[in-house]
Amino acid sequence: MFAAAVRTSADPELVIDAGPLQFIDVAAAGDLAELAASLAPDRQIRLRRPCPLLVTVLELCGWDATPGLVVEGSET
């Protein structure tokens, strides 16, 4: 449902305030990266204030370099 909403949105950028997020598993992080990569080149998902765990998972899996995914302002 979330992915469908993102894909059908006309907004070029979806901003997610990830600050309140304290846990994310690898599958969910992968789904997020996959969704970002599937967007048109002029669209992106921007993660603001991701928790250290999310940043680590994204970096270890190489998803921090996913086209369409911008990770900013880590709380580390």
OpenMM code with the backbone's topology and positions (N, CA, C; nanometers):
from openmm import Vec3, app, unit

residues = "MET PHE ALA ALA ALA VAL ARG THR SER ALA ASP PRO GLU LEU VAL ILE ASP ALA GLY PRO LEU GLN PHE ILE ASP VAL ALA ALA ALA GLY ASP LEU ALA GLU LEU ALA ALA SER LEU ALA PRO ASP ARG GLN ILE ARG LEU ARG ARG PRO CYS PRO LEU LEU VAL THR VAL LEU GLU LEU CYS GLY TRP ASP ALA THR PRO GLY LEU VAL VAL GLU GLY SER GLU THR".split()
positions = [
    Vec3(0.0817, -0.1182, 0.0000),
    Vec3(0.0000, 0.0000, 0.0000),
    Vec3(0.0875, 0.1265, 0.0000),
    Vec3(0.1918, 0.1289, 0.0829),
    Vec3(0.2829, 0.2426, 0.0881),
    Vec3(0.3519, 0.2604, -0.0467),
    Vec3(0.4025, 0.1503, -0.1020),
    Vec3(0.4728, 0.1576, -0.2301),
    Vec3(0.3806, 0.2087, -0.3402),
    Vec3(0.2565, 0.1636, -0.3417),
    Vec3(0.1606, 0.2084, -0.4432),
    Vec3(0.1344, 0.3580, -0.4290),
    Vec3(0.1222, 0.4055, -0.3059),
    Vec3(0.0991, 0.5477, -0.2828),
    Vec3(0.2175, 0.6307, -0.3309),
    Vec3(0.3384, 0.5829, -0.3058),
    Vec3(0.4583, 0.6555, -0.3510),
    Vec3(0.4644, 0.6576, -0.5027),
    Vec3(0.4401, 0.5427, -0.5638),
    Vec3(0.4505, 0.5344, -0.7099),
    Vec3(0.3467, 0.6210, -0.7813),
    Vec3(0.2284, 0.6355, -0.7236),
    Vec3(0.1223, 0.7114, -0.7896),
    Vec3(0.1216, 0.8596, -0.7512),
    Vec3(0.2036, 0.8972, -0.6568),
    Vec3(0.2113, 1.0373, -0.6149),
    Vec3(0.2735, 1.1219, -0.7255),
    Vec3(0.2246, 1.2431, -0.7381),
    Vec3(0.2800, 1.3350, -0.8372),
    Vec3(0.3990, 1.4128, -0.7818),
    Vec3(0.4224, 1.4046, -0.6522),
    Vec3(0.5330, 1.4783, -0.5913),
    Vec3(0.6671, 1.4218, -0.6370),
    Vec3(0.7608, 1.5080, -0.6740),
    Vec3(0.8916, 1.4593, -0.7178),
    Vec3(0.9777, 1.4069, -0.6021),
    Vec3(0.9444, 1.4489, -0.4803),
    Vec3(1.0243, 1.4068, -0.3647),
    Vec3(0.9321, 1.3679, -0.2494),
    Vec3(0.9556, 1.2507, -0.1951),
    Vec3(0.8853, 1.2063, -0.0758),
    Vec3(0.9834, 1.2192, 0.0394),
    Vec3(0.9497, 1.2990, 0.1400),
    Vec3(1.0368, 1.3186, 0.2554),
    Vec3(0.9820, 1.2366, 0.3711),
    Vec3(1.0674, 1.1522, 0.4263),
    Vec3(1.0309, 1.0700, 0.5411),
    Vec3(1.1170, 1.1132, 0.6590),
    Vec3(1.0522, 1.1618, 0.7645),
    Vec3(1.1242, 1.1942, 0.8881),
    Vec3(1.1424, 1.0633, 0.9638),
    Vec3(1.2617, 1.0073, 0.9528),
    Vec3(1.2904, 0.8781, 1.0144),
    Vec3(1.3415, 0.8923, 1.1576),
    Vec3(1.3448, 1.0148, 1.2100),
    Vec3(1.3941, 1.0384, 1.3456),
    Vec3(1.3270, 0.9541, 1.4521),
    Vec3(1.1932, 0.9427, 1.4500),
    Vec3(1.1256, 0.8625, 1.5528),
    Vec3(1.1476, 0.7106, 1.5385),
    Vec3(1.1970, 0.6681, 1.4226),
    Vec3(1.2167, 0.5262, 1.3975),
    Vec3(1.3344, 0.4739, 1.4798),
    Vec3(1.3105, 0.3733, 1.5613),
    Vec3(1.4176, 0.3176, 1.6447),
    Vec3(1.4645, 0.1807, 1.5972),
    Vec3(1.3891, 0.1173, 1.5092),
    Vec3(1.4274, -0.0137, 1.4595),
    Vec3(1.3740, -0.0317, 1.3187),
    Vec3(1.4549, -0.0947, 1.2338),
    Vec3(1.4101, -0.1372, 1.1023),
    Vec3(1.4875, -0.2635, 1.0680),
    Vec3(1.4183, -0.3628, 1.0162),
    Vec3(1.4902, -0.4853, 0.9808),
    Vec3(1.5454, -0.4737, 0.8386),
    Vec3(1.6312, -0.5661, 0.8030),
    Vec3(1.6994, -0.5606, 0.6741),
    Vec3(1.5994, -0.5695, 0.5590),
    Vec3(1.4962, -0.6511, 0.5744),
    Vec3(1.3971, -0.6654, 0.4672),
    Vec3(1.3256, -0.5340, 0.4399),
    Vec3(1.2867, -0.4627, 0.5444),
    Vec3(1.2171, -0.3355, 0.5262),
    Vec3(1.3099, -0.2305, 0.4664),
    Vec3(1.4347, -0.2277, 0.5100),
    Vec3(1.5316, -0.1342, 0.4533),
    Vec3(1.5533, -0.1653, 0.3051),
    Vec3(1.5595, -0.2924, 0.2718),
    Vec3(1.5748, -0.3335, 0.1318),
    Vec3(1.4542, -0.2953, 0.0480),
    Vec3(1.3358, -0.3109, 0.1053),
    Vec3(1.2136, -0.2704, 0.0352),
    Vec3(1.2150, -0.1208, 0.0062),
    Vec3(1.2604, -0.0428, 0.1022),
    Vec3(1.2681, 0.1021, 0.0855),
    Vec3(1.3664, 0.1378, -0.0263),
    Vec3(1.4822, 0.0745, -0.0261),
    Vec3(1.5823, 0.0994, -0.1306),
    Vec3(1.5304, 0.0557, -0.2670),
    Vec3(1.4643, -0.0593, -0.2717),
    Vec3(1.4089, -0.1092, -0.3981),
    Vec3(1.3020, -0.0137, -0.4525),
    Vec3(1.2178, 0.0374, -0.3632),
    Vec3(1.1155, 0.1326, -0.4040),
    Vec3(1.1806, 0.2594, -0.4603),
    Vec3(1.2813, 0.3111, -0.3913),
    Vec3(1.3503, 0.4318, -0.4390),
    Vec3(1.4127, 0.4076, -0.5760),
    Vec3(1.4733, 0.2922, -0.5942),
    Vec3(1.5386, 0.2612, -0.7214),
    Vec3(1.4383, 0.2468, -0.8356),
    Vec3(1.3143, 0.2140, -0.8031),
    Vec3(1.2126, 0.1932, -0.9065),
    Vec3(1.1471, 0.3230, -0.9527),
    Vec3(1.1760, 0.4330, -0.8842),
    Vec3(1.1144, 0.5607, -0.9198),
    Vec3(1.1773, 0.6184, -1.0464),
    Vec3(1.1037, 0.7046, -1.1113),
    Vec3(1.1560, 0.7743, -1.2286),
    Vec3(1.2797, 0.8540, -1.1873),
    Vec3(1.3705, 0.8788, -1.2795),
    Vec3(1.4954, 0.9497, -1.2464),
    Vec3(1.4764, 1.0880, -1.1840),
    Vec3(1.3644, 1.1511, -1.2091),
    Vec3(1.3413, 1.2850, -1.1542),
    Vec3(1.2690, 1.2827, -1.0196),
    Vec3(1.2564, 1.1628, -0.9607),
    Vec3(1.1888, 1.1488, -0.8314),
    Vec3(1.2833, 1.0866, -0.7297),
    Vec3(1.2568, 1.1122, -0.6006),
    Vec3(1.3418, 1.0536, -0.4964),
    Vec3(1.2682, 1.0421, -0.3650),
    Vec3(1.3217, 0.9549, -0.2815),
    Vec3(1.2791, 0.9416, -0.1427),
    Vec3(1.3924, 0.9978, -0.0586),
    Vec3(1.3603, 1.0923, 0.0288),
    Vec3(1.4603, 1.1560, 0.1155),
    Vec3(1.4324, 1.1151, 0.2594),
    Vec3(1.5314, 1.0510, 0.3218),
    Vec3(1.5204, 1.0121, 0.4626),
    Vec3(1.5890, 1.1177, 0.5478),
    Vec3(1.5128, 1.1800, 0.6343),
    Vec3(1.5690, 1.2801, 0.7253),
    Vec3(1.5856, 1.2195, 0.8630),
    Vec3(1.6959, 1.2521, 0.9263),
    Vec3(1.7274, 1.2113, 1.0634),
    Vec3(1.7153, 1.0603, 1.0871),
    Vec3(1.7732, 0.9782, 0.9997),
    Vec3(1.7638, 0.8341, 1.0223),
    Vec3(1.8418, 0.7922, 1.1467),
    Vec3(1.7908, 0.6919, 1.2157),
    Vec3(1.8606, 0.6410, 1.3338),
    Vec3(1.9893, 0.5713, 1.2895),
    Vec3(2.0864, 0.5604, 1.3792),
    Vec3(2.2133, 0.4969, 1.3440),
    Vec3(2.1970, 0.3548, 1.2882),
    Vec3(2.1013, 0.2791, 1.3397),
    Vec3(2.0803, 0.1427, 1.2900),
    Vec3(2.0414, 0.1447, 1.1424),
    Vec3(1.9512, 0.2325, 1.1040),
    Vec3(1.9091, 0.2401, 0.9645),
    Vec3(2.0257, 0.2804, 0.8750),
    Vec3(2.1041, 0.3774, 0.9172),
    Vec3(2.2206, 0.4197, 0.8389),
    Vec3(2.3174, 0.3032, 0.8221),
    Vec3(2.3428, 0.2303, 0.9297),
    Vec3(2.4348, 0.1162, 0.9244),
    Vec3(2.3847, 0.0083, 0.8297),
    Vec3(2.2572, -0.0257, 0.8383),
    Vec3(2.1990, -0.1279, 0.7498),
    Vec3(2.2114, -0.0844, 0.6046),
    Vec3(2.1756, 0.0398, 0.5765),
    Vec3(2.1845, 0.0895, 0.4388),
    Vec3(2.3286, 0.0867, 0.3875),
    Vec3(2.4231, 0.1262, 0.4722),
    Vec3(2.5640, 0.1283, 0.4308),
    Vec3(2.6189, -0.0131, 0.4113),
    Vec3(2.5909, -0.1028, 0.5044),
    Vec3(2.6430, -0.2394, 0.4945),
    Vec3(2.5922, -0.3117, 0.3700),
    Vec3(2.4701, -0.2815, 0.3315),
    Vec3(2.4105, -0.3471, 0.2147),
    Vec3(2.4367, -0.2712, 0.0851),
    Vec3(2.5001, -0.1538, 0.0958),
    Vec3(2.5280, -0.0731, -0.0217),
    Vec3(2.4074, 0.0061, -0.0711),
    Vec3(2.3006, 0.0066, 0.0050),
    Vec3(2.1780, 0.0747, -0.0354),
    Vec3(2.1858, 0.2253, -0.0158),
    Vec3(2.2834, 0.2737, 0.0564),
    Vec3(2.2977, 0.4185, 0.0744),
    Vec3(2.3324, 0.4873, -0.0578),
    Vec3(2.3782, 0.4099, -0.1562),
    Vec3(2.4118, 0.4639, -0.2877),
    Vec3(2.3018, 0.4374, -0.3907),
    Vec3(2.1864, 0.3956, -0.3448),
    Vec3(2.0744, 0.3637, -0.4344),
    Vec3(2.0250, 0.4904, -0.5045),
    Vec3(2.0156, 0.4866, -0.6378),
    Vec3(1.9569, 0.6015, -0.7078),
    Vec3(1.8141, 0.6249, -0.6577),
    Vec3(1.7824, 0.7492, -0.6319),
    Vec3(1.6489, 0.7816, -0.5853),
    Vec3(1.6335, 0.7795, -0.4341),
    Vec3(1.7393, 0.7423, -0.3620),
    Vec3(1.7350, 0.7403, -0.2158),
    Vec3(1.8404, 0.8367, -0.1619),
    Vec3(1.7957, 0.9357, -0.0865),
    Vec3(1.8850, 1.0342, -0.0263),
    Vec3(1.8750, 1.0189, 0.1246),
    Vec3(1.9883, 0.9948, 0.1887),
    Vec3(1.9934, 0.9784, 0.3346),
    Vec3(2.0650, 1.1013, 0.3903),
    Vec3(1.9980, 1.1733, 0.4765),
    Vec3(2.0584, 1.2968, 0.5288),
    Vec3(2.0445, 1.3041, 0.6800),
    Vec3(2.1313, 1.3816, 0.7425),
    Vec3(2.1198, 1.4163, 0.8827),
    Vec3(2.1125, 1.3024, 0.9804),
    Vec3(2.2004, 1.2056, 0.9711),
    Vec3(2.2012, 1.0949, 1.0661),
    Vec3(2.2173, 1.1470, 1.2074),
    Vec3(2.1501, 1.0821, 1.3008),
    Vec3(2.1576, 1.1215, 1.4425),
    Vec3(2.2753, 1.0605, 1.5147),
    Vec3(2.3739, 1.0104, 1.4407),
    Vec3(2.4903, 0.9472, 1.5048),
    Vec3(2.5773, 1.0486, 1.5713),
] * unit.nanometer
topology = app.Topology()
chain = topology.addChain("A")
for resn in residues:
    res = topology.addResidue(resn, chain)
    for name in ("N", "CA", "C"):
        topology.addAtom(name, app.Element.getBySymbol(name[0]), res)
